[in-house]
Amino acid sequence: MNKYSEDEKIIARNIDTNYKWMARDNNGTLYVYREKPEKEDATWLSVDSFSQFTVLSHLFPAITWEDEEPTLIS
């Protein structure tokens, strides 16, 4: 079974290439980051820019708050 759907793979391939990482906060919101974020109390934090994917938060259910590391977009 694939971890990501074909639609999710297409979306990931079309994310601005400056964004390298994806992670989901404790509240379920999905974010993409330019620099690798670090997991804090309820959020992932990065010294660089991030972008909120609120409208896409229902996608990428395989990316969860419980993940120990952010997901590298490749």
VMD Tcl script that draws the C-alpha trace (Angstrom):
set ca {
  {0.00 0.00 0.00}
  {1.31 3.45 -0.94}
  {1.82 5.93 1.85}
  {0.57 8.79 -0.35}
  {-2.24 8.93 -2.90}
  {-1.57 9.84 -6.52}
  {-3.26 13.22 -5.92}
  {-0.97 13.89 -2.96}
  {2.08 12.98 -5.04}
  {1.00 15.43 -7.75}
  {0.48 18.18 -5.18}
  {3.88 17.49 -3.59}
  {5.60 17.63 -6.99}
  {4.03 21.05 -7.58}
  {4.97 22.69 -4.28}
  {7.46 25.53 -4.75}
  {10.88 23.86 -4.72}
  {12.09 26.32 -2.06}
  {9.94 24.37 0.40}
  {11.64 21.14 1.41}
  {9.74 19.90 4.50}
  {6.18 19.13 5.53}
  {4.81 18.67 9.05}
  {1.50 18.71 10.87}
  {1.00 20.62 14.12}
  {-0.85 19.27 17.15}
  {-4.04 21.05 15.99}
  {-3.98 19.17 12.66}
  {-2.85 22.05 10.45}
  {-0.40 21.08 7.70}
  {2.61 23.31 6.97}
  {5.50 23.35 4.51}
  {8.91 24.73 5.48}
  {12.02 25.92 3.69}
  {14.34 24.77 6.49}
  {13.96 21.62 8.57}
  {11.65 22.46 11.49}
  {12.08 21.23 15.06}
  {9.23 19.75 17.06}
  {8.22 21.82 20.10}
  {5.33 21.51 22.60}
  {2.42 21.77 20.12}
  {4.00 23.03 16.91}
  {6.91 22.56 14.54}
  {9.18 25.63 14.44}
  {11.67 26.73 11.81}
  {14.05 29.68 11.67}
  {12.97 30.27 8.08}
  {9.67 30.76 6.28}
  {6.73 28.40 6.45}
  {3.43 28.28 4.64}
  {0.15 27.04 6.06}
  {-1.79 24.51 3.97}
  {-5.15 24.98 5.71}
  {-7.21 24.10 2.64}
  {-5.11 20.98 2.13}
  {-5.03 19.85 5.75}
  {-7.39 16.96 4.92}
  {-4.74 15.60 2.56}
  {-1.53 13.83 3.55}
  {-3.13 11.95 6.49}
  {0.08 9.91 6.70}
  {1.79 13.04 8.06}
  {0.80 13.26 11.70}
  {1.70 15.18 14.84}
  {2.99 11.93 16.28}
  {5.81 11.84 13.68}
  {9.21 12.28 15.33}
  {10.68 13.95 12.24}
  {9.19 16.24 9.58}
  {8.58 14.77 6.13}
  {11.11 15.59 3.43}
  {9.35 16.56 0.21}
  {11.05 14.66 -2.58}
}
mol new
graphics top color blue
foreach p $ca { graphics top sphere $p radius 0.5 }
foreach p [lrange $ca 0 end-1] q [lrange $ca 1 end] { graphics top cylinder $p $q radius 0.2 }
display resetview
